[in-house]
């Protein structure tokens, strides 16, 4: 994986974190996935180990849970 992946669900916590992450790493280094709009990506996020959003998956595959906005169970419903 060449870019980090930022997973979020569109909540205010997620949107704020997205803005901060974009400022830190730049859009050219980040793939953004809105799980509320791309529900087919939920299993992919879970396979990486994402337990809640917002979360950042590094290019090395490590999951960084940034702040608690919503659990994956909340995102699924």
C-alpha positions in Angstrom: 0.0 0.0 0.0 1.5 3.3 -1.0 -0.9 5.7 0.6 -2.4 5.9 4.1 -6.1 5.2 4.3 -8.3 7.4 6.4 -11.6 5.7 7.4 -14.5 7.8 8.7 -18.3 7.9 8.9 -19.0 11.6 8.4 -19.6 12.6 12.0 -18.2 15.9 13.3 -15.4 14.1 15.1 -14.5 12.3 11.8 -14.7 15.5 9.7 -12.4 17.3 12.2 -9.9 14.5 12.2 -10.0 14.3 8.4 -9.0 18.0 8.2 -6.2 17.6 10.6 -4.8 14.5 8.9 -5.0 16.2 5.5 -3.0 19.1 6.9 -0.4 16.7 8.3 0.1 14.3 5.4 -1.4 16.0 2.3 -4.1 14.7 0.0 -1.5 13.1 -2.3 -0.5 10.7 0.5 -4.0 9.9 1.7 -6.9 7.8 0.5 -10.2 8.9 2.2 -13.0 6.3 2.7 -16.4 7.5 4.0 -17.8 4.2 5.3 -21.3 5.7 5.5 -21.2 6.2 1.7 -19.0 3.2 0.8 -20.5 0.4 2.9 -18.8 -2.2 0.7 -15.5 -1.0 2.3 -16.5 -1.9 5.8 -15.2 -5.5 5.5 -11.9 -4.1 4.1 -11.5 -1.7 7.0 -12.3 -4.5 9.5 -9.7 -6.8 7.8 -7.1 -4.1 8.5 -8.2 -4.1 12.2 -10.3 -0.9 12.3 -12.5 -1.1 15.4 -13.9 2.5 15.3 -13.7 5.6 13.2 -12.0 7.9 12.6 -9.0 5.6 12.0 -5.9 5.9 9.9 -4.3 2.8 8.3 -0.6 3.5 7.6 1.1 2.4 4.4 2.6 -0.4 6.6 -0.8 -1.6 7.5 -0.9 -0.4 11.1 -4.2 1.0 12.4 -4.2 4.3 14.3 -7.5 4.9 16.1 -7.5 8.7 16.2 -10.5 9.6 18.4 -13.7 7.8 19.1 -16.5 8.9 16.7 -18.4 5.7 16.1 -17.8 2.0 16.5 -17.8 -0.2 13.4 -21.1 -1.7 14.7 -22.6 1.8 14.6 -21.3 2.3 11.1 -22.9 -0.9 9.9 -26.3 0.1 11.1 
